[in-house]
Amino acid sequence: MKLIVNGQPYECPAPATIHDLIARHGLTPEKVAVELNRRLVRTERYPTELKEGDEIEIVTFVGGG
């Protein structure tokens, strides 16, 4: 399945969920914010299945001071 992840073409096997995509990128679900087709996705919706052509933005939280 072809997706756009953080503005770049990305292919992954279908079916895939937001949670799967986060795991494939080696990220922790509690430490990211996700947009699906320009809409913020709440953590409880990470099991949402992705569709061909979806655009996903994954932003990691960075701490510091």
C-alpha positions in Angstrom: 0.0 0.0 0.0 1.3 3.5 -0.9 1.2 6.2 1.7 2.7 9.6 2.3 4.5 9.7 5.6 6.0 13.0 6.8 5.8 14.3 3.2 7.6 11.4 1.7 6.3 8.4 -0.3 6.2 5.3 1.8 5.1 1.7 1.0 4.0 -0.8 3.6 2.1 -4.1 3.5 -1.7 -3.9 3.9 -3.5 -4.1 6.1 -1.7 -1.7 8.4 -2.9 0.6 11.3 -1.5 3.8 12.6 -0.1 1.8 15.5 1.7 -0.5 13.0 3.2 2.4 11.2 4.5 3.9 14.5 6.1 0.6 15.4 7.7 0.3 12.0 9.4 3.6 12.6 10.7 2.4 16.0 8.7 5.0 17.9 6.8 4.8 21.1 3.1 5.6 20.7 2.9 7.6 23.9 5.7 9.9 22.7 4.3 10.9 19.3 1.5 13.0 17.8 -0.1 11.8 14.6 -2.1 13.5 11.9 -4.1 11.4 9.4 -5.1 13.4 6.4 -4.5 16.6 8.2 -6.6 15.7 11.2 -5.1 15.0 14.7 -5.6 11.4 15.8 -6.1 10.6 19.5 -4.0 7.7 20.9 -7.1 5.5 21.3 -7.7 5.7 17.6 -4.2 4.4 16.7 -5.8 1.0 15.8 -7.4 2.8 12.8 -6.7 0.9 9.6 -4.9 3.0 6.9 -6.0 3.2 3.3 -4.1 3.6 0.0 -3.1 7.2 -0.4 -3.4 8.3 3.2 -1.2 11.1 4.4 0.3 10.7 7.8 2.4 13.1 9.8 4.3 11.7 12.8 5.8 14.2 15.2 8.0 13.1 18.1 8.1 14.9 21.4 11.5 16.2 22.4 12.3 17.3 25.9 15.0 19.6 27.0 15.7 22.8 28.7 
